[in-house]
């Protein structure tokens, strides 16, 4: 493989990585906990898009339980969207680790 071919491949991978990173920003992952009582949706940019709480889980005498459910749903949603993003990047890099990419 000559230097020109290597440069072309590197440029192609760079374009594919940029495309993948844009796709990742648009990915969403929804997690549901507490038997469907709390639902959180995360976006690939690391933000939370929405949180839905069923009215019957709101108990003024047990706020701690609701806080725990919301926390669990948010963490699971963030974990899920991160895994989707990592899988997308791995499809471009062939599993090769590139520091600082994600």
N, C-alpha and C positions, 0 to 999 in steps of 0.2 A: 504494500500500500504506500503510495507516495504522499508527500506532504499536502498537495492540493486535495487529494481525496480525504485525508484526515481533517483538513480545515472545513471541507464541505460537510462532512459528517458531524463535526462539532457545531457548525452553524445550524444544521438541521435539528440536532438535539436541542440546541438553545431555543429555537422557534417552538419545538414541541413542548419544551418545559414551560415556556411562557404561556402557551395555549392551555396547558394543563393547570397552571396556577390560576388562570382566569376562570377555568371551569370549577376549580376547587372553591373559589370565592362564592360561586353561585350554588354550591351543594347545600342541601339541608338534611338534617337527621332529626327525627322526632322520637323521643323516649317517653314511655308511659310507665308510671309506678303506682303502687297502692291499688292494684286491681283496676286501673283506669281512672283513678281519682285525680291524679295530677299528670299533666302532659307538658313537656317543654320541647321546643323546636330550636335547634342551633343552626347557624349558617357557617359555611366554610371560612368566613373571615374572622371567626372566633366570637361572634356576637350571638345573643339569644334573640330569636325572631318573635317568639311568643311563649306564653305560659297560660295554660288553661287549668282551672281548678273547679271541680264539681262542688256545688253548694253544700252537699251533704257531708263533705269532709271538713268543712269549716266549723270548728267547735271552739268557742271562746275559752272554754276551760282546758283545752289541750292545744295551745298554739305551738308548742314544741313539736308535736307530731306533724303538723302542717308544714312547719319550717323544714323538718327532716325530709318530708316527701318532696318539697320543692327543690331542696338542695340535691337530693338523689336524682331527680328528673333532669335538672340542669347539668349535673356532672355526667350523667349517662348520655345526654344529647351531645355535649361537647366531645366526649370520648368517641362517640359513634361517628360524628362528622370528621373528626381528626383521622380516624381509621380509614374512612372513605377517601380522604385526601391523600393519605399515605399510599393507599392501594393505587390511586390514579397516578401518582408520581412514580411508583414502582413500575407501572406499565410503560412509562416513558424511559426510565433509566435502566430497566432490566434488573431492578433490585439493587443496583449500585448505590451506595450511600454517598450523597453529596452534601457536605457540611453546610449548614446555614440555609438550606433550601426550604425546609419545612419544619 
